[in-house]
């Protein structure tokens, strides 16, 4: 501010001690004009320099009806008075913004703690937990479906639209572009999710069963999403009920197949080929068409998968092993 105002500015705290000043030697000293301004709640004007104060104006900063400090400008009060309100307003806005950000951060931490508690809680809910959950419009007496949504755009153009969707139901930001939405009215699921699929071409959605325990709902939704990411079937919205077997298969320690499939991670075209081959039930024609490659190229890739993993995807049982390895890779 002093680059634009040709006078020295002092900022005092709630006890009248100078905590910021264009005259650094004054920092840490008590400003008597500021003390009076804090006591009276009014601007104090000093017309003559004294031992502990200089000529100027001292205007109290009031935030939420509380006097939190004082703005002082050194100079003839008639000259500096117009600048005092400008500086006071600027400082007040900065303080209020900080308070607001701290409140938002506190609320975000509180919400995160609430979610973590729900995602790890087993057994019956206590009255205290029910009361806390109710503050986020979660009725723990009702069954809940967890919806795990991934690849939502961060583009500000979509923020307002997504906010409307998330305001209808308790929702939590999980990681990067992923969200968890808790839905307690099953009739609302299609109404909420189909517009998401239509509007956002990259979005993936996994839906749990209705359960009383939210931790169980979350595990179902997250495991369903892992299946979606692993196999990349030709759908973008899938429910736990549709892939329950695959979820349980992915969580079974049958063999060391995960290490076999991990050998394909450095060759994206082979991973995509394997996924497509699985989704087309081992059909060479359909797989070649989807990948837009010649059948001979596909055969070459399938042989490469066989060479790298030791499992031939053209053999039904070995393809099943590769499918298990692919699922386990995304757990």
C-alpha positions in Angstrom: 0.0 0.0 0.0 2.9 2.4 0.7 3.9 2.2 -2.9 0.6 4.0 -3.7 0.2 6.1 -0.5 3.0 8.6 0.3 2.7 8.1 4.1 4.0 5.6 6.6 1.5 2.9 7.5 1.5 1.0 10.8 -0.5 -2.1 11.6 -1.2 -2.9 15.3 -2.5 -6.1 16.8 -5.3 -6.5 19.3 -3.1 -5.2 22.1 -1.9 -2.1 20.3 1.5 -3.4 19.6 3.0 -2.5 16.2 3.4 -5.7 14.2 4.0 -4.1 10.8 5.4 -0.7 9.8 7.2 1.2 7.1 9.5 2.2 9.9 10.9 -1.1 11.0 12.4 0.2 14.2 8.9 0.8 15.5 7.8 -2.9 15.2 7.3 -4.4 18.7 6.5 -1.1 20.4 3.2 -0.1 21.9 1.2 2.5 20.0 -0.8 4.6 22.5 -3.2 5.9 19.8 -3.9 2.3 18.8 -4.6 1.3 22.5 -7.2 4.2 22.7 -8.8 3.2 19.4 -9.1 -0.4 20.6 -10.7 0.8 23.9 -13.2 3.2 22.3 -13.8 1.4 19.1 -13.5 4.7 17.3 -10.8 6.4 15.1 -8.3 8.2 17.2 -6.5 11.2 15.7 -3.1 12.3 17.0 -2.3 16.0 16.1 1.2 16.2 17.7 4.1 13.9 17.8 4.7 12.4 21.3 7.3 10.0 22.8 5.3 6.8 21.9 3.2 8.0 19.0 3.3 10.2 16.0 0.9 12.5 14.3 -1.7 10.6 12.3 -4.9 8.6 12.4 -5.6 5.2 14.1 -8.6 3.3 12.9 -9.7 0.0 14.7 -10.2 -3.1 12.5 -13.4 -4.8 13.5 -14.1 -8.4 12.3 -17.4 -10.1 13.3 -17.9 -7.4 16.0 -14.5 -8.0 17.5 -11.7 -5.5 17.5 -8.7 -7.4 16.1 -6.2 -4.6 15.4 -5.6 -1.0 14.3 -4.5 0.7 11.1 -2.4 3.7 11.6 -1.2 6.2 9.0 1.4 8.8 9.9 0.8 12.4 8.9 -1.5 15.3 9.3 -4.9 13.7 10.1 -6.7 16.0 7.6 -4.4 14.7 4.8 -4.2 11.0 5.7 -7.8 10.4 6.9 -9.1 9.6 3.3 -6.4 6.9 3.0 -7.2 5.3 6.3 -10.5 3.8 5.2 -8.9 2.4 2.0 -6.2 0.6 3.9 -8.6 -0.6 6.6 -11.0 -2.0 4.0 -8.1 -3.8 2.2 -6.7 -5.3 5.5 -10.2 -6.3 6.7 -10.9 -8.1 3.4 -7.6 -10.0 3.7 -8.3 -11.0 7.2 -11.9 -12.1 6.4 -10.6 -14.1 3.4 -8.1 -15.9 5.6 -10.8 -16.6 8.2 -13.0 -18.0 5.5 -10.2 -20.1 4.0 -9.4 -21.5 7.5 -13.0 -22.3 8.0 -13.2 -24.1 4.7 -10.1 -26.0 5.5 -11.4 -27.0 8.9 -14.7 -28.1 7.4 -12.9 -30.1 4.7 -10.8 -31.8 7.3 -13.9 -32.5 9.4 -15.7 -34.0 6.4 -12.6 -36.1 5.5 -12.4 -37.4 9.1 -16.1 -38.3 9.0 -15.7 -40.1 5.7 -12.6 -42.0 6.9 -14.6 -43.1 10.0 -17.5 -44.3 7.9 -15.2 -46.2 5.5 -13.6 -48.1 8.3 -16.5 -48.6 10.7 -17.7 -52.1 11.2 -20.8 -53.2 13.3 -23.6 -51.1 14.6 -23.4 -47.3 14.4 -23.5 -45.4 17.7 -25.8 -42.5 18.3 -22.9 -40.1 18.2 -21.9 -41.4 14.7 -25.5 -41.2 13.5 -25.7 -37.6 14.7 -22.4 -36.6 13.0 -23.4 -38.3 9.7 -26.8 -36.5 9.8 -24.9 -33.2 9.5 -23.9 -34.4 6.0 -27.4 -35.6 5.2 -26.5 -39.2 5.7 -29.2 -41.3 7.5 -27.4 -44.3 8.9 -30.7 -46.1 9.5 -31.2 -46.4 5.8 -29.5 -48.7 3.3 -27.0 -46.9 1.1 -25.5 -47.4 -2.3 -22.0 -46.1 -2.9 -21.2 -44.7 -6.3 -17.6 -44.4 -7.3 -17.0 -41.9 -10.1 -13.7 -41.6 -11.9 -12.3 -39.3 -14.7 -14.6 -36.3 -14.0 -13.2 -33.2 -15.8 -11.5 -30.5 -13.7 -12.3 -27.9 -16.3 -14.0 -24.9 -14.6 -16.7 -25.0 -17.3 -18.1 -28.1 -15.8 -17.7 -27.2 -12.1 -21.1 -25.5 -11.7 -22.9 -28.3 -13.4 -21.1 -30.9 -11.3 -21.8 -28.9 -8.1 -25.5 -29.2 -8.8 -25.2 -33.0 -9.1 -23.1 -33.3 -5.9 -25.4 -31.0 -3.9 -28.2 -33.5 -4.3 -26.4 -36.3 -2.4 -23.6 -36.6 0.1 -20.4 -36.6 -1.9 -16.7 -36.8 -1.2 -13.6 -36.0 -3.2 -11.4 -39.1 -3.0 -8.3 -38.6 -5.2 -7.4 -36.7 -8.3 -10.5 -36.9 -10.5 -12.4 -39.4 -8.4 -15.5 -38.9 -6.2 -17.7 -41.0 -3.9 -21.4 -40.3 -3.9 -23.7 -41.9 -1.3 -27.2 -42.5 -2.5 -30.0 -43.6 -0.2 -32.9 -43.5 -2.6 -32.4 -46.1 -5.3 -34.9 -44.4 -7.6 -32.4 -41.5 -7.8 -29.5 -43.5 -9.2 -30.4 -43.6 -12.9 -31.6 -40.0 -12.7 -28.3 -38.9 -11.3 -25.9 -41.0 -13.3 -27.2 -41.2 -16.8 -26.7 -37.5 -17.4 -23.1 -37.9 -16.2 -22.5 -40.6 -18.7 -24.1 -38.5 -21.5 -22.2 -35.3 -20.6 -18.7 -36.6 -19.9 -17.3 -39.1 -22.4 -14.4 -40.3 -20.3 -16.3 -40.8 -17.0 -16.4 -44.3 -15.4 -19.0 -45.2 -12.8 -19.1 -48.2 -10.4 -22.1 -48.8 -8.2 -22.4 -50.9 -5.0 -25.3 -52.9 -3.8 -27.6 -51.3 -1.1 -26.1 -52.1 2.3 -26.5 -50.9 5.8 -22.8 -50.6 6.3 -21.2 -47.8 4.2 -17.7 -49.3 4.5 -19.0 -52.5 2.7 -20.7 -50.3 0.1 -17.4 -48.5 -0.5 -15.4 -51.7 -0.9 -17.9 -53.0 -3.4 -17.9 -49.8 -5.4 -14.0 -49.5 -5.4 -13.6 -53.2 -6.3 -16.1 -52.8 -9.1 -14.2 -49.8 -10.4 -11.0 -51.8 -10.4 -12.6 -54.4 -12.6 -13.7 -51.6 -15.0 -10.2 -50.2 -15.1 -8.6 -53.7 -15.5 -10.7 -55.1 -18.3 -12.1 -51.9 -19.9 -15.3 -53.6 -21.1 -17.4 -51.7 -23.6 -19.5 -49.9 -20.9 -18.7 -47.0 -18.7 -21.2 -47.7 -15.9 -21.3 -51.0 -14.1 -22.7 -52.4 -10.8 -21.2 -54.7 -8.3 -24.0 -57.3 -8.9 -22.8 -57.6 -12.6 -19.2 -58.3 -11.7 -19.3 -59.9 -8.3 -17.6 -63.0 -9.5 -14.8 -61.0 -11.2 -14.4 -59.0 -8.0 -14.0 -62.1 -5.9 -11.8 -63.7 -8.6 -9.5 -60.6 -8.5 -9.2 -60.9 -4.7 -8.3 -64.6 -4.8 -4.6 -65.6 -4.5 -4.8 -68.4 -6.9 -1.4 -68.3 -8.6 1.4 -65.8 -9.4 -0.4 -64.5 -12.5 -0.2 -60.9 -11.5 3.6 -61.0 -12.2 2.9 -62.6 -15.6 0.6 -59.8 -16.7 2.8 -57.0 -15.2 5.3 -58.0 -17.9 2.9 -56.4 -20.4 2.7 -53.0 -18.7 5.5 -51.6 -20.8 3.8 -52.5 -24.0 0.4 -50.8 -24.0 -0.7 -52.3 -27.3 -0.3 -55.8 -25.8 -2.4 -54.9 -22.7 -5.1 -53.3 -24.9 -5.0 -56.4 -27.2 -5.4 -58.7 -24.2 -8.3 -56.7 -22.9 -10.1 -56.6 -26.2 -9.5 -60.3 -26.7 -11.1 -61.0 -23.3 -14.0 -58.7 -23.9 -14.7 -60.3 -27.3 -14.6 -63.8 -25.8 -11.5 -64.8 -27.8 -12.9 -63.8 -31.2 -10.0 -63.0 -33.5 -12.3 -61.2 -36.0 -14.1 -59.0 -33.5 -10.8 -58.1 -31.7 -9.1 -57.2 -34.9 -12.0 -55.0 -36.0 -12.1 -53.2 -32.7 -8.4 -52.6 -32.6 -8.5 -51.7 -36.4 -5.6 -54.0 -37.2 -5.1 -56.9 -39.6 -5.8 -60.4 -38.3 -2.1 -61.3 -38.9 -1.0 -58.4 -36.7 -3.4 -59.6 -34.0 -2.0 -63.1 -34.2 1.5 -61.7 -33.9 0.5 -59.8 -30.8 -1.2 -62.8 -29.2 2.1 -64.8 -29.8 4.0 -62.0 -28.1 1.7 -62.2 -25.1 2.4 -65.9 -25.0 6.1 -65.4 -25.2 6.2 -62.7 -22.5 3.9 -64.3 -20.0 4.2 -68.0 -20.8 0.4 -68.2 -21.2 -1.3 -68.5 -24.5 -4.4 -66.3 -24.7 -5.8 -68.5 -27.5 -6.1 -71.3 -24.9 -9.3 -70.9 -22.9 -7.9 -71.9 -19.5 -4.7 -69.9 -20.0 -6.8 -66.9 -21.1 -8.7 -67.3 -17.8 -5.3 -67.2 -16.0 -4.4 -64.0 -17.8 -7.7 -62.5 -17.0 -7.1 -63.2 -13.3 -3.7 -61.7 -13.6 -5.1 -58.6 -15.2 -7.8 -58.2 -12.5 -5.2 -58.7 -9.7 -3.0 -56.1 -11.3 -5.6 -53.4 -10.5 -6.3 -54.4 -6.9 
